[in-house]
């Protein structure tokens, strides 16, 4: 445990009273951070010995001031030992409060976390999506359960949160909660935001994440092939429910819109684009980034099919979509009926648009990125990595070029 590295007494020459005297200050370095406060004693700066850190001479004034400084130094050392014996992390702020006899306010983790979530809740629909609130609620739940598991406590002083706390929390998420790497990293990242709030308010003197490293692993995205899309299109369902879900899923396959963005669509989102044809103009709820998507024939067919649907008229919506939970449940039924051996979810439609519908057909990645509403091209590049068809096409072009070069070499007697 790092503790005090220096105790220094010095006259603050910038502060001089009417008698030309300077106030004597105490400077303590705790864990690399300085804290300073007045001793309440004044001295003629000419009578101060910087080398000895005390007043020169043996006058009554010198003996009184030097004794006061010795008592203060002993008190500081005693407080340090108190921290060490109680195994309490030493912070500059807490140390200063102890020396000055002030009662430091203990700040507990859970109320800070709850206040953060309450603020998020009040801004849902304005600055945050409902899913963001749910993630932080789940993160708070995991944090409470971790505290009970590790410390048998319902809360903890934020000053006790250190590197070991973070690594133990990550271990708990991976082992007890059985979270995947990326899920565990996301929960730790959510927790990190609470720590940042504490640091920004100077409630913590050190960042427990300073030596912590984690990495999100790239996950291969599932998408439908051209053949699987055709299976969905050709299938005639016995129930209107599955037919509707299939249609809206295909709508997403040909627009790249996520569930919430499809749900929020109205006729007002359709307008004439730069090419004179119909486009969808919207903003992603997740990132607030603009999405401008030309309407393909399949997309227009779905819009026309449900234009007069009672639910669309009543809700002023473009499509009569079910809840995300129901859509995903019905999509699993559809996958079985259509003999598609994949865990079908609504979000796979977005992946399908990025891969099979656009990139595989030669649409430039910059255009795909813009339609998907990605703020960073690197996000879109994840889709390009999984396209074996595109790799095959590009390598065939290279083969032809190399074949021509090889033939030229042969004619010149090379090889």
KOLMARBA-963113 format. One record per atom (N, C-alpha, C): x, y, z; residue in one letter. Coordinates in pm, whole numbers, padded with zeros to 5 digits, always signed. Example, Ala and Ser with C-alpha at 12.3 -4.5 7.8 and 13.67 -1.06 7.14 Angstrom:
# residues 2
+01319-00569+00780a/+01230-00450+00780a/+01320-00330+00780a/+01285-00225+00708s/+01367-00106+00714s/+01290+00003+00787s/
//
This chain:
# residues 415
+00085-00120+00000x/+00000+00000+00000x/+00088+00125+00000x/+00075+00208-00103x/+00148+00334-00107x/+00086+00431-00007x/+00173+00504+00064x/+00122+00597+00165x/+00191+00732+00150x/+00216+00797+00263x/+00279+00929+00262x/+00423+00916+00214x/+00461+01003+00123x/+00601+01005+00078x/+00673+01131+00128x/+00597+01232+00173x/+00663+01354+00222x/+00569+01436+00310x/+00628+01495+00418x/+00557+01592+00503x/+00646+01716+00505x/+00591+01828+00462x/+00672+01949+00452x/+00598+02068+00514x/+00671+02145+00595x/+00618+02271+00649x/+00693+02385+00580x/+00617+02487+00538x/+00683+02600+00471x/+00598+02727+00486x/+00663+02845+00489x/+00587+02971+00495x/+00535+03008+00356x/+00409+03037+00347x/+00351+03074+00218x/+00375+03223+00197x/+00482+03256+00127x/+00529+03393+00116x/+00432+03481+00036x/+00343+03417-00043x/+00247+03496-00120x/+00139+03554-00030x/+00123+03495+00090x/+00020+03543+00183x/+00088+03610+00303x/+00091+03741+00303x/+00157+03817+00410x/+00054+03905+00480x/+00055+03904+00616x/-00040+03988+00690x/+00017+04129+00709x/-00056+04209+00783x/-00017+04350+00802x/+00117+04363+00874x/+00154+04262+00950x/+00281+04266+01023x/+00398+04212+00941x/+00370+04176+00815x/+00475+04122+00729x/+00504+03976+00757x/+00412+03909+00824x/+00431+03767+00856x/+00358+03678+00755x/+00415+03559+00735x/+00355+03459+00644x/+00294+03347+00725x/+00185+03291+00674x/+00124+03176+00739x/+00205+03051+00705x/+00224+02964+00803x/+00297+02838+00782x/+00199+02733+00729x/+00234+02671+00617x/+00148+02570+00554x/+00207+02430+00572x/+00118+02332+00571x/+00158+02191+00573x/+00132+02134+00433x/+00232+02068+00379x/+00214+01998+00252x/+00241+01849+00273x/+00141+01768+00243x/+00155+01622+00255x/+00136+01562+00116x/+00224+01470+00079x/+00209+01399-00047x/+00155+01259-00016x/+00035+01231-00063x/-00031+01103-00037x/-00055+01033-00170x/+00008+00916-00185x/-00008+00839-00310x/+00018+00924-00433x/+00120+01009-00424x/+00158+01091-00539x/+00079+01220-00552x/-00022+01242-00467x/-00103+01363-00475x/-00074+01453-00355x/-00065+01584-00383x/-00035+01681-00277x/-00164+01735-00215x/-00160+01749-00083x/-00267+01822-00015x/-00199+01927+00073x/-00258+02045+00077x/-00200+02154+00154x/-00306+02220+00240x/-00266+02263+00358x/-00357+02335+00447x/-00276+02419+00546x/-00340+02519+00599x/-00272+02611+00691x/-00258+02550+00830x/-00145+02581+00895x/-00125+02537+01034x/-00187+02637+01131x/-00222+02755+01080x/-00279+02859+01165x/-00175+02942+01237x/-00047+02915+01212x/+00062+02990+01277x/+00132+03080+01176x/+00174+03199+01222x/+00241+03296+01136x/+00385+03316+01181x/+00470+03356+01085x/+00612+03373+01115x/+00674+03477+01023x/+00776+03546+01073x/+00857+03634+00989x/+00939+03543+00898x/+00921+03552+00763x/+00991+03459+00673x/+01142+03458+00690x/+01200+03566+00741x/+01345+03570+00762x/+01388+03477+00875x/+01295+03441+00964x/+01328+03355+01079x/+01303+03206+01049x/+01269+03174+00924x/+01236+03035+00889x/+01356+02963+00830x/+01379+02838+00876x/+01486+02754+00822x/+01425+02652+00727x/+01448+02671+00597x/+01392+02579+00496x/+01455+02442+00509x/+01584+02437+00543x/+01654+02308+00554x/+01597+02224+00669x/+01570+02290+00783x/+01519+02217+00900x/+01368+02205+00898x/+01301+02288+00821x/+01156+02285+00816x/+01095+02335+00946x/+01161+02435+01010x/+01108+02491+01135x/+01165+02631+01156x/+01118+02695+01263x/+01162+02830+01292x/+01301+02827+01357x/+01384+02924+01320x/+01520+02932+01374x/+01518+02979+01520x/+01622+02941+01592x/+01645+02994+01726x/+01574+02919+01838x/+01591+02972+01962x/+01538+02909+02082x/+01447+03005+02159x/+01396+03107+02090x/+01307+03201+02158x/+01178+03131+02195x/+01100+03194+02286x/+00972+03136+02329x/+00880+03117+02208x/+00885+03213+02115x/+00801+03202+01995x/+00844+03082+01910x/+00977+03065+01895x/+01029+02956+01814x/+00993+02821+01876x/+01012+02811+02011x/+00980+02684+02078x/+00832+02652+02064x/+00745+02751+02075x/+00600+02730+02067x/+00558+02683+01927x/+00610+02753+01824x/+00574+02717+01687x/+00629+02580+01650x/+00756+02554+01685x/+00818+02426+01649x/+00752+02308+01720x/+00709+02332+01846x/+00638+02225+01919x/+00505+02195+01851x/+00437+02302+01806x/+00309+02285+01737x/+00328+02202+01609x/+00436+02231+01536x/+00463+02159+01411x/+00499+02013+01440x/+00573+01988+01550x/+00607+01849+01587x/+00481+01769+01622x/+00391+01831+01696x/+00266+01763+01733x/+00183+01732+01608x/+00180+01828+01514x/+00104+01809+01390x/+00164+01696+01307x/+00298+01691+01303x/+00365+01585+01227x/+00336+01448+01287x/+00338+01441+01420x/+00306+01314+01489x/+00163+01272+01460x/+00073+01368+01460x/-00068+01340+01431x/-00085+01283+01289x/-00011+01340+01196x/-00019+01295+01057x/+00030+01151+01045x/+00141+01121+01114x/+00196+00984+01110x/+00099+00886+01176x/+00038+00927+01287x/-00060+00841+01357x/-00180+00810+01268x/-00226+00912+01196x/-00341+00892+01106x/-00305+00795+00994x/-00181+00807+00945x/-00136+00714+00842x/-00139+00570+00895x/-00091+00549+01017x/-00088+00415+01075x/-00230+00363+01098x/-00320+00454+01132x/-00461+00416+01150x/-00519+00361+01020x/-00488+00428+00909x/-00535+00382+00779x/-00477+00244+00746x/-00347+00229+00773x/-00278+00103+00742x/-00336-00013+00822x/-00356+00007+00952x/-00407-00100+01039x/-00552-00138+01004x/-00631-00040+00964x/-00770-00069+00929x/-00786-00113+00784x/-00672-00115+00710x/-00669-00152+00568x/-00764-00066+00485x/-00777+00060+00527x/-00861+00154+00453x/-00776+00224+00347x/-00820+00226+00222x/-00742+00295+00118x/-00725+00442+00154x/-00602+00492+00142x/-00573+00631+00177x/-00597+00719+00056x/-00685+00815+00072x/-00705+00915-00032x/-00666+01050+00026x/-00620+01140-00061x/-00576+01273-00016x/-00690+01347+00055x/-00810+01337-00004x/-00924+01409+00052x/-00961+01357+00191x/-00963+01225+00203x/-00998+01163+00332x/-00890+01193+00436x/-00765+01192+00393x/-00654+01218+00483x/-00663+01360+00539x/-00691+01455+00450x/-00701+01594+00491x/-00814+01612+00593x/-00926+01547+00568x/-01040+01556+00659x/-01004+01504+00797x/-00927+01395+00798x/-00886+01336+00927x/-00793+01430+01004x/-00696+01486+00932x/-00598+01575+00996x/-00667+01698+01055x/-00762+01755+00979x/-00831+01876+01023x/-00949+01847+01116x/-00973+01717+01142x/-01081+01682+01232x/-01218+01697+01171x/-01224+01699+01037x/-01353+01710+00969x/-01409+01571+00945x/-01539+01562+00945x/-01605+01434+00918x/-01624+01422+00768x/-01545+01334+00706x/-01557+01315+00562x/-01686+01240+00528x/-01754+01290+00427x/-01878+01227+00386x/-01848+01099+00310x/-01901+00989+00358x/-01883+00862+00288x/-01979+00857+00170x/-01925+00827+00055x/-02008+00814-00065x/-02014+00668-00103x/-02136+00617-00111x/-02157+00476-00140x/-02189+00457-00288x/-02152+00343-00339x/-02163+00315-00482x/-02306+00308-00533x/-02391+00231-00467x/-02525+00202-00519x/-02611+00327-00538x/-02616+00421-00441x/-02697+00542-00464x/-02649+00623-00585x/-02517+00625-00607x/-02463+00696-00724x/-02508+00628-00852x/-02502+00495-00854x/-02545+00415-00969x/-02695+00436-00993x/-02773+00433-00886x/-02919+00450-00900x/-02955+00589-00951x/-02882+00690-00902x/-02907+00827-00948x/-02875+00839-01097x/-02767+00776-01140x/-02731+00775-01282x/-02843+00714-01366x/-02894+00599-01322x/-03000+00531-01397x/-03129+00613-01400x/-03157+00682-01291x/-03276+00767-01287x/-03267+00879-01390x/-03148+00937-01404x/-03127+01043-01503x/-03144+00990-01645x/-03092+00868-01668x/-03108+00805-01800x/-03256+00785-01830x/-03331+00736-01729x/-03473+00707-01746x/-03550+00833-01785x/-03515+00944-01724x/-03585+01070-01753x/-03553+01124-01892x/-03445+01073-01952x/-03405+01121-02085x/-03430+01018-02195x/-03499+00907-02159x/-03533+00807-02261x/-03628+00871-02363x/-03595+00851-02489x/-03675+00911-02595x/-03622+01047-02638x/-03534+01104-02555x/-03474+01234-02587x/-03326+01217-02624x/-03253+01159-02530x/-03110+01138-02555x/-03072+00990-02553x/-03158+00907-02491x/-03125+00765-02478x/-03238+00677-02529x/-03199+00559-02578x/-03298+00460-02621x/-03339+00376-02500x/-03459+00316-02503x/-03504+00231-02392x/-03405+00118-02363x/-03341+00067-02469x/-03244-00042-02450x/-03125+00000-02366x/-03086+00126-02376x/-02973+00177-02297x/-03008+00173-02148x/-03130+00217-02116x/-03175+00212-01977x/-03177+00070-01925x/-03226-00024-02006x/-03233-00164-01963x/-03094-00221-01937x/-02997-00183-02020x/-02860-00233-02000x/-02802-00183-01868x/-02829-00057-01835x/-02776-00003-01709x/-02851-00060-01588x/-02978-00089-01606x/-03054-00153-01498x/-02997-00293-01470x/-02969-00365-01578x/-02912-00499-01563x/-02773-00490-01502x/-02696-00391-01545x/-02561-00372-01491x/-02565-00343-01341x/-02662-00260-01298x/-02679-00231-01155x/-02715-00358-01078x/-02802-00438-01137x/-02843-00565-01074x/-02723-00657-01056x/-02640-00669-01159x/-02520-00752-01149x/-02423-00697-01045x/-02412-00566-01036x/-02321-00503-00939x/-02366-00535-00796x/-02497-00524-00771x/-02549-00555-00637x/-02524-00702-00601x/-02547-00790-00698x/-02527-00933-00674x/-02379-00966-00653x/-02292-00894-00722x/-02148-00914-00704x/-02105-00873-00563x/-02155-00759-00516x/-02120-00712-00381x/-02163-00815-00276x/-02278-00874-00294x/-02327-00976-00201x/-02241-01100-00209x/-02205-01138-00332x/-02124-01260-00355x/-01983-01244-00300x/-01922-01129-00324x/-01781-01108-00288x/-01764-01060-00145x/-01844-00965-00101x/-01823-00899+00028x/-01932-00926+00131x/-02039-00993+00088x/-02156-01014+00175x/-02211-00880+00223x/-02205-00781+00133x/-02252-00646+00163x/-02348-00602+00053x/-02437-00508+00090x/-02533-00457-00008x/-02482-00331-00076x/-02369-00275-00026x/-02313-00154-00084x/-02167-00145-00045x/-02096-00048-00105x/-01953-00032-00075x/-01915+00115-00091x/-01823+00159-00004x/-01768+00294-00014x/-01689+00302-00145x/-01710+00407-00224x/-01643+00417-00353x/-01492+00423-00339x/-01442+00466-00221x/-01297+00473-00201x/-01233+00335-00190x/-01316+00233-00172x/-01265+00096-00163x/-01263+00026-00298x/-01310+00096-00403x/-01309+00038-00537x/-01170+00056-00597x/-01101-00054-00619x/-00965-00050-00672x/-00952-00148-00789x/-00829-00167-00834x/-00805-00256-00948x/-00853-00399-00919x/-00828-00445-00796x/-00871-00580-00758x/-01023-00593-00765x/-01094-00488-00727x/-01240-00488-00733x/-01286-00510-00878x/-01225-00438-00971x/-01263-00447-01113x/-01237-00588-01166x/-01119-00642-01139x/-01085-00775-01191x/-01171-00883-01127x/-01203-00867-00997x/-01293-00964-00930x/-01434-00957-00989x/-01478-00836-01021x/-01611-00817-01080x/-01617-00884-01217x/-01510-00866-01295x/-01505-00929-01427x/-01506-01082-01414x/-01430-01134-01317x/-01428-01279-01294x/-01568-01329-01257x/-01637-01253-01173x/-01773-01290-01132x/-01865-01297-01253x/-01858-01198-01341x/-01944-01196-01460x/-01917-01315-01550x/-01789-01349-01566x/-01753-01460-01655x/-01783-01596-01595x/-01765-01609-01464x/-01781-01740-01400x/-01922-01762-01346x/-01960-01683-01246x/-02090-01701-01181x/-02205-01667-01275x/-02196-01555-01346x/-02303-01512-01437x/-02291-01578-01574x/-02176-01643-01600x/-02154-01716-01726x/-02170-01624-01848x/-02122-01501-01835x/-02130-01405-01947x/-02020-01435-02049x/-02049-01412-02174x/-01947-01424-02278x/-01847-01310-02262x/-01736-01319-02334x/-01633-01214-02324x/-01691-01076-02352x/-01762-01062-02465x/-01811-00930-02505x/-01917-00878-02409x/-02002-00968-02357x/-02105-00925-02261x/-02040-00877-02131x/-01941-00952-02083x/-01871-00913-01960x/-01802-00778-01978x/-01739-00758-02093x/-01670-00631-02121x/-01769-00516-02122x/-01888-00538-02178x/-01989-00432-02185x/-02040-00393-02046x/-02060-00494-01959x/-02105-00463-01823x/-01997-00387-01745x/-01871-00426-01765x/-01762-00356-01699x/-01753-00213-01751x/-01778-00197-01882x/-01777-00063-01941x/-01888+00023-01881x/-02007-00035-01862x/-02117+00037-01797x/-02078+00080-01656x/-02014-00011-01584x/-01969+00020-01448x/-01864+00131-01452x/-01781+00129-01556x/-01678+00231-01571x/-01734+00372-01582x/-01855+00383-01637x/-01916+00515-01649x/-01947+00571-01510x/-01987+00485-01418x/-02016+00529-01281x/-01887+00576-01213x/-01778+00505-01238x/-01648+00545-01183x/-01607+00681-01239x/-01632+00703-01367x/-01599+00832-01428x/-01676+00947-01363x/-01800+00921-01327x/-01881+01022-01257x/-01815+01057-01124x/-01770+00955-01052x/-01704+00977-00922x/-01575+01056-00938x/-01498+01023-01041x/-01372+01093-01065x/-01397+01238-01106x/-01499+01260-01191x/-01530+01395-01238x/-01573+01486-01123x/-01636+01427-01020x/-01681+01504-00905x/-01578+01510-00793x/-01458+01455-00821x/-01349+01452-00722x/-01387+01374-00597x/-01473+01276-00613x/-01509+01189-00500x/-01406+01077-00485x/-01330+01052-00591x/-01224+00951-00589x/-01095+01018-00634x/-00984+00979-00574x/-00855+01039-00608x/-00781+00960-00715x/-00817+00835-00733x/-00745+00752-00831x/-00843+00670-00912x/-00806+00642-01035x/-00891+00567-01126x/-00860+00418-01116x/-00952+00336-01067x/-00926+00192-01054x/-00912+00123-01189x/-00950+00191-01298x/-00939+00132-01432x/-00806+00165-01499x/-00718+00238-01429x/-00596+00288-01494x/-00508+00177-01550x/-00503+00062-01486x/-00420-00050-01535x/-00505-00168-01583x/-00632-00141-01607x/-00723-00249-01650x/-00736-00248-01802x/-00728-00364-01863x/-00742-00376-02007x/-00842-00486-02041x/-00927-00457-02137x/-01022-00556-02186x/-01040-00535-02335x/-01082-00637-02404x/-01095-00625-02549x/-01219-00699-02596x/-01299-00627-02676x/-01417-00690-02737x/-01370-00775-02853x/-01411-00902-02854x/-01373-00992-02963x/-01472-00979-03078x/-01419-00988-03198x/-01505-00980-03316x/-01590-01105-03326x/-01720-01085-03339x/-01814-01196-03349x/-01862-01206-03494x/-01858-01328-03549x/-01905-01347-03687x/-02055-01325-03693x/-02097-01232-03775x/-02238-01198-03784x/-02313-01297-03873x/-02430-01338-03827x/-02514-01430-03903x/-02598-01350-04002x/-02608-01398-04124x/-02691-01331-04225x/-02749-01438-04318x/-02851-01401-04394x/-02914-01495-04487x/-02847-01487-04624x/-02840-01602-04691x/-02788-01607-04827x/-02900-01573-04924x/-02864-01559-05052x/-02966-01532-05154x/-03069-01644-05158x/-03021-01768-05146x/-03112-01883-05149x/-03209-01881-05033x/-03162-01844-04916x/-03249-01840-04797x/-03351-01727-04807x/-03308-01613-04863x/-03403-01503-04885x/-03513-01549-04980x/-03473-01621-05086x/-03571-01669-05184x/-03669-01767-05120x/-03620-01850-05031x/-03708-01944-04957x/-03816-01867-04884x/-03778-01759-04818x/-03875-01677-04745x/-03976-01616-04840x/-03930-01568-04954x/-04019-01503-05050x/-04119-01602-05111x/-04071-01723-05138x/-04156-01823-05207x/-04255-01892-05115x/-04229-01890-04984x/-04313-01966-04892x/-04451-01904-04875x/-04552-01987-04884x/-04689-01943-04856x/-04728-01996-04718x/-04754-01905-04628x/-04785-01943-04490x/-04935-01961-04472x/-04969-02051-04381x/-05110-02079-04355x/-05174-01976-04263x/-05089-01897-04194x/-05143-01795-04103x/-05099-01656-04148x/-05188-01560-04130x/-05157-01422-04165x/-05046-01368-04076x/-05040-01417-03954x/-04940-01371-03857x/-04798-01395-03909x/-04769-01519-03953x/-04635-01550-04002x/-04605-01481-04134x/-04707-01466-04216x/-04689-01396-04343x/-04650-01249-04319x/-04716-01185-04223x/-04686-01046-04190x/-04544-01032-04136x/-04505-01122-04046x/-04371-01116-03987x/-04265-01136-04096x/-04290-01233-04186x/-04198-01256-04298x/-04181-01130-04383x/-04293-01063-04412x/-04290-00944-04496x/-04210-00830-04432x/-04232-00808-04304x/-04162-00699-04236x/-04013-00733-04220x/-03984-00861-04199x/-03844-00905-04193x/-03775-00878-04327x/-03842-00910-04436x/-03786-00886-04569x/-03770-00735-04595x/-03865-00657-04544x/-03855-00511-04556x/-03724-00464-04494x/-03689-00520-04379x/-03565-00484-04312x/-03444-00536-04388x/-03458-00653-04451x/-03348-00709-04531x/-03312-00618-04647x/-03410-00542-04696x/-03386-00456-04813x/-03378-00307-04779x/-03378-00277-04649x/-03356-00138-04605x/-03241-00128-04503x/-03213-00237-04432x/-03106-00236-04332x/-03147-00171-04201x/-03277-00141-04185x/-03323-00074-04063x/-03339-00172-03948x/-03297-00132-03829x/-03315-00213-03709x/-03462-00212-03667x/-03498-00302-03576x/-03638-00317-03534x/-03700-00184-03493x/-03636-00112-03400x/-03696+00009-03345x/-03713+00115-03453x/-03621+00116-03549x/-03630+00216-03657x/-03743+00183-03754x/-03768+00054-03776x/-03883+00012-03858x/-04012+00048-03786x/-04015+00021-03656x/-04135+00049-03576x/-04169+00198-03578x/-04069+00283-03581x/-04092+00428-03574x/-04125+00491-03709x/-04118+00413-03817x/-04142+00470-03950x/-04288+00511-03970x/-04305+00626-04033x/-04438+00673-04077x/-04426+00712-04224x/-04538+00746-04285x/-04536+00787-04425x/-04454+00914-04447x/-04442+00993-04341x/-04367+01118-04352x/-04218+01096-04371x/-04170+00972-04342x/-04029+00940-04359x/-03994+00909-04504x/-04096+00900-04590x/-04072+00871-04731x/-04081+01001-04810x/-03976+01024-04889x/-03972+01146-04970x/-03893+01118-05097x/-03887+01216-05184x/-03815+01201-05310x/-03667+01231-05288x/-03583+01137-05333x/-03439+01151-05316x/-03373+01228-05427x/-03242+01232-05423x/-03163+01309-05518x/-03179+01260-05661x/-03216+01130-05675x/-03232+01072-05809x/-03374+01081-05863x/-03464+01145-05787x/-03603+01159-05831x/-03690+01042-05792x/-03634+00937-05729x/-03711+00822-05682x/-03739+00834-05533x/-03823+00743-05482x/-03859+00745-05341x/-03745+00693-05254x/-03723+00762-05145x/-03622+00723-05046x/-03687+00724-04907x/-03623+00652-04815x/-03660+00661-04673x/-03556+00751-04606x/-03606+00856-04541x/-03519+00948-04466x/-03553+00934-04318x/-03459+00884-04240x/-03486+00866-04097x/-03356+00882-04019x/-03367+00869-03888x/-03250+00872-03800x/-03254+00747-03712x/-03139+00682-03697x/-03132+00565-03610x/-03155+00608-03466x/-03242+00537-03397x/-03267+00573-03257x/-03145+00545-03171x/-03070+00440-03207x/-02956+00400-03125x/-02846+00506-03124x/-02816+00563-03240x/-02703+00656-03249x/-02742+00796-03294x/-02869+00814-03332x/-02921+00940-03385x/-02857+00977-03519x/-02783+00883-03579x/-02720+00908-03709x/-02826+00900-03819x/-02810+00983-03922x/-02906+00985-04032x/-02891+00861-04119x/-03006+00806-04165x/-03008+00696-04261x/-03092+00742-04380x/-03032+00737-04498x/-03103+00773-04621x/-03096+00653-04714x/-03211+00590-04739x/-03213+00462-04807x/-03306+00466-04928x/-03255+00443-05049x/-03342+00434-05166x/-03437+00315-05152x/-03562+00333-05192x/-03662+00227-05179x/-03653+00133-05299x/-03619+00007-05271x/-03611-00096-05375x/-03751-00150-05405x/-03769-00220-05518x/-03901-00273-05553x/-03963-00361-05444x/-03882-00447-05381x/-03934-00533-05274x/-03983-00447-05158x/-03908-00344-05125x/-03946-00253-05016x/-04079-00185-05046x/-04094-00135-05169x/-04217-00067-05208x/-04335-00161-05206x/-04311-00286-05242x/-04418-00386-05242x/-04474-00405-05102x/-04385-00409-05002x/-04429-00426-04863x/-04505-00302-04814x/-04458-00185-04854x/-04525-00060-04813x/-04667-00056-04870x/-04679-00091-05000x/-04811-00091-05066x/-04904-00195-05005x/-04849-00311-04971x/-04930-00422-04920x/-05001-00385-04790x/-04935-00307-04706x/-04992-00278-04573x/-05037-00133-04557x/-05047-00063-04668x/-05085+00078-04662x/-05220+00100-04594x/-05315+00009-04618x/-05450+00023-04562x/-05474-00067-04441x/-05369-00121-04385x/-05385-00208-04268x/-05438-00126-04150x/-05540-00177-04078x/-05600-00102-03967x/-05500-00052-03863x/-05400-00135-03835x/-05300-00097-03734x/-05215+00021-03783x/-05185+00024-03913x/-05106+00134-03970x/-05187+00264-03966x/-05314+00253-03997x/-05400+00371-03997x/-05418+00424-03855x/-05441+00333-03759x/-05466+00372-03620x/-05342+00434-03555x/-05223+00378-03587x/-05099+00423-03522x/-05015+00518-03607x/-05067+00550-03725x/-04991+00634-03820x/-04852+00576-03845x/-04847+00443-03862x/-04720+00375-03884x/-04714+00323-04028x/-04594+00302-04076x/-04576+00254-04212x/-04605+00106-04223x/-04572+00031-04117x/-04593-00114-04117x/-04654-00160-03984x/-04739-00263-03986x/-04806-00312-03864x/-04718-00411-03788x/-04612-00363-03730x/-04512-00450-03668x/-04554-00492-03528x/-04518-00617-03491x/-04540-00668-03355x/-04428-00619-03263x/-04434-00656-03136x/-04325-00625-03044x/-04200-00701-03087x/-04084-00653-03047x/-03959-00718-03085x/-03954-00861-03035x/-04005-00882-02915x/-04006-01017-02856x/-04091-01112-02940x/-04210-01067-02981x/-04297-01151-03062x/-04239-01174-03202x/-04181-01069-03259x/-04120-01083-03392x/-04013-01192-03390x/-03928-01190-03288x/-03821-01290-03279x/-03875-01430-03255x/-03982-01439-03175x/-04043-01570-03149x/-04104-01627-03278x/-04174-01543-03353x/-04237-01588-03478x/-04133-01618-03585x/-04023-01545-03584x/-03916-01571-03681x/-03853-01708-03661x/-03851-01755-03538x/-03800-01891-03511x/-03894-01995-03573x/-04024-01968-03565x/-04121-02056-03632x/-04098-02057-03782x/-04077-01938-03837x/-04057-01924-03981x/-03932-01998-04027x/-03824-01989-03948x/-03700-02059-03982x/-03722-02209-03992x/-03802-02263-03900x/-03830-02407-03901x/-03913-02445-04024x/-04019-02367-04050x/-04108-02395-04163x/-04034-02385-04296x/-03944-02287-04306x/-03870-02265-04432x/-03740-02345-04439x/-03715-02427-04335x/-03595-02510-04329x/-03466-02427-04342x/-03464-02318-04268x/-03343-02235-04259x/-03275-02268-04128x/-03159-02328-04136x/-03092-02378-04016x/-03007-02269-03951x/-03075-02162-03910x/-03009-02050-03843x/-03100-01996-03733x/-03039-01940-03627x/-03115-01880-03518x/-03166-01745-03567x/-03283-01746-03626x/-03335-01627-03692x/-03385-01524-03592x/-03330-01404-03599x/-03377-01291-03518x/-03398-01172-03612x/-03470-01072-03565x/-03498-00959-03652x/-03371-00886-03693x/-03272-00882-03605x/-03150-00806-03634x/-03069-00871-03747x/-03094-01001-03774x/-03024-01067-03884x/-03060-01001-04017x/-03180-00941-04025x/-03220-00873-04147x/-03123-00759-04178x/-03082-00687-04076x/-02986-00575-04094x/-02853-00628-04145x/-02807-00741-04088x/-02683-00802-04134x/-02697-00848-04279x/-02813-00901-04312x/-02837-00950-04448x/-02832-00836-04550x/-02890-00723-04513x/-02885-00606-04601x/-02740-00565-04626x/-02660-00565-04520x/-02521-00519-04532x/-02437-00615-04616x/-02467-00744-04608x/-02383-00843-04675x/-02443-00888-04809x/-02545-00973-04802x/-02602-01037-04921x/-02664-00936-05018x/-02738-00839-04965x/-02814-00748-05051x/-02725-00640-05112x/-02632-00586-05036x/-02554-00471-05086x/-02409-00505-05120x/-02327-00535-05020x/-02185-00555-05044x/-02158-00667-05145x/-02234-00777-05135x/-02214-00889-05228x/-02248-00851-05371x/-02332-00751-05387x/-02373-00708-05521x/-02295-00586-05570x/-02184-00560-05504x/-02094-00457-05553x/-02124-00315-05508x/-02217-00298-05415x/-02244-00163-05364x/-02123-00120-05280x/-02064-00005-05309x/-01945+00039-05235x/-01971+00046-05084x/-01870+00013-05007x/-01885+00006-04862x/-01920+00142-04802x/-01874+00251-04866x/-01906+00385-04817x/-02057+00411-04827x/-02119+00364-04936x/-02263+00382-04954x/-02341+00297-04854x/-02293+00174-04833x/-02358+00084-04736x/-02351+00145-04596x/-02236+00199-04562x/-02217+00261-04431x/-02315+00375-04409x/-02335+00456-04514x/-02424+00571-04504x/-02569+00525-04486x/-02610+00422-04561x/-02747+00372-04550x/-02773+00307-04414x/-02671+00241-04361x/-02686+00177-04230x/-02685+00278-04115x/-02644+00400-04144x/-02638+00502-04040x/-02520+00484-03948x/-02412+00420-03999x/-02291+00405-03919x/-02214+00536-03913x/-02164+00570-03797x/-02085+00691-03782x/-01939+00668-03818x/-01899+00540-03822x/-01759+00506-03848x/-01754+00396-03952x/-01674+00413-04054x/-01663+00314-04161x/-01612+00181-04109x/-01534+00184-04001x/-01480+00059-03945x/-01591-00034-03898x/-01703+00023-03853x/-01817-00059-03811x/-01870-00138-03930x/-01879-00074-04045x/-01930-00140-04165x/-01831-00244-04216x/-01703-00220-04196x/-01600-00312-04246x/-01609-00450-04183x/-01673-00461-04066x/-01693-00592-04004x/-01774-00682-04096x/-01870-00623-04168x/-01952-00702-04259x/-01872-00749-04379x/-01784-00664-04429x/-01705-00697-04546x/-01611-00815-04519x/-01570-00832-04395x/-01477-00939-04359x/-01535-01079-04379x/-01667-01091-04370x/-01727-01225-04372x/-01778-01265-04510x/-01752-01186-04611x/-01806-01214-04743x/-01709-01297-04828x/-01722-01430-04818x/-01639-01518-04899x/-01665-01498-05048x/-01792-01469-05081x/-01828-01449-05222x/-01753-01330-05280x/-01746-01222-05202x/-01675-01102-05247x/-01526-01132-05258x/-01471-01207-05164x/-01330-01245-05169x/-01303-01327-05294x/-01393-01423-05321x/-01380-01509-05439x/-01382-01425-05567x/-01476-01330-05574x/-01487-01244-05692x/-01360-01162-05713x/-01311-01102-05605x/-01191-01019-05614x/-01068-01102-05650x/-01058-01223-05595x/-00943-01309-05624x/-00946-01363-05766x/-01067-01383-05822x/-01078-01428-05961x/-01022-01322-06056x/-01050-01194-06023x/-00995-01085-06103x/-00842-01087-06095x/-00791-01112-05974x/-00646-01119-05956x/-00587-01237-06032x/-00657-01351-06029x/-00610-01471-06101x/-00594-01443-06250x/-00694-01373-06305x/-00689-01341-06448x/-00569-01252-06481x/-00545-01154-06393x/-00432-01064-06414x/-00300-01141-06406x/-00290-01230-06306x/-00169-01309-06289x/-00150-01408-06402x/-00262-01463-06453x/-00255-01558-06564x/-00198-01491-06688x/-00241-01368-06713x/-00190-01293-06827x/-00040-01265-06812x/-00001-01232-06692x/+00141-01206-06664x/+00223-01332-06684x/+00168-01445-06635x/+00237-01574-06646x/+00253-01614-06792x/+00148-01594-06873x/+00154-01626-07017x/+00262-01544-07086x/+00270-01417-07050x/+00371-01328-07106x/+00511-01379-07071x/+00526-01425-06949x/+00653-01476-06905x/+00694-01599-06983x/+00598-01687-07011x/+00623-01811-07084x/+00674-01779-07224x/+00606-01681-07288x/+00642-01647-07426x/+00782-01590-07435x/+00830-01540-07323x/+00966-01484-07322x/+01068-01581-07266x/+01021-01704-07246x/+01112-01807-07198x/+01138-01804-07051x/+01050-01738-06977x/+01066-01731-06832x/+01005-01856-06769x/+01070-01917-06676x/+01018-02034-06605x/+01031-02158-06686x/
//
